[in-house]
Every structure is written in structure tokens, then in C-alpha cells.
Amino acid sequence: MTYDNSSSLSRRALLGVFAATALVAAPTYSKAAGLLRRSGDIRRIKLYSGRTGERLDTIYWVEGEYIRDAVAEINHFMRDWRTNDVKNMDLRTVDIMAAAHNLLDVSEPYMLLSGYRSPKTNAMLRSNSSGVARNSLHLQGQAADLRLASRSVGQMARAAAACRAGGVGSYSGSNFVHMDCGPIRSWGR
């Protein structure tokens, strides 16, 4: 091996620097935000509401910053459509949704069935179904029930679970997936 005492880097040293940089800059796949990291770090969410007919296609994060106006649009879109109550959604849930959408490699928007739920709506749903939790994370703006026409419940649930960032419920009979930013867990088929 020969040594070069000049100030220039050898090809091997330069490759080592690039390898170390790539390793440090690589995303951590244990959290949804890690799955969203790419060149430019831009996060986008596409949603459609069958209840209201509204559509949302917005970039809500650029280079480490949430975009306030986009977040306000997301909060309004994910409101309780029965009461029109708006709550600030936990953006960790939106990040999980966006990361799972990216993993599914689809261009169609999610159909949002339920985002924020007011206590009144949650109580009404509980009285009609045993599958609605008394302390649902929907009440805190930390959950969403979603559907995609081009993907199965199983495919959506696997993508959300791959984010390793919250709860994933599969509701094959009703054709939707629940995603939340609570403890990591899964249920349903």
C-alpha cells in the first residue's frame, strides 16, 4: 500500500466518505417519517371524501417544516362530517398515512371514511356497533379509517404495519383499514 501525503483524497478514501455519509443519512424504517425521507423531503397526502364529495391533494411538509396552511386544510378535511367539528389532527397519523400510500405506489387518493370524531358522533357509532372504542383515538384526532379502490385491505394493512409507527386495524368485511399513531399493534383480518 502506498500513501499519498498530499492534501488530495485517494479514490478509496473518497468512497469511504461517501459510504459513511450514506449510512448516516439513510432513513430509519422504524418510523413512518423515515419512510417518507427522500431527496428533498417532501410529504404529500391525497384524500377523497365520499361523504362530502371533497378532495384534497396537498404537500404538507417541505424540508423539515410542516406547512401551516396545508395542515389547516388537512384538519378541515378530516373533520367530523356529521357535526362539522374540526380538531387539529395529530400529524404523526398523517405521516403514517402518507408513508403507507408511498409504499403502496398508487396515485389514487385514499377515501377517508372517518378522521376526527366528536364525542357525540363516537357515542352514536358505539350505540350501533360493538367495534367502536369508547376512548377511540379518533376522538383525539389521532386516527383515520381509509380505503383504496385499487388495493386490498390486506395490502393497505401490510403497508401501514411496515411503518412500525402505530396501530393498524383491518376491517375486510367493511373494506377499510384503520391507521393511528397510538402504540404499535394490529388487529382484524
Order of alpha helices (4+ residues) and beta strands (2+ residues): alpha-alpha-beta-beta-beta-alpha-alpha-beta-alpha-beta-alpha-beta-beta-beta
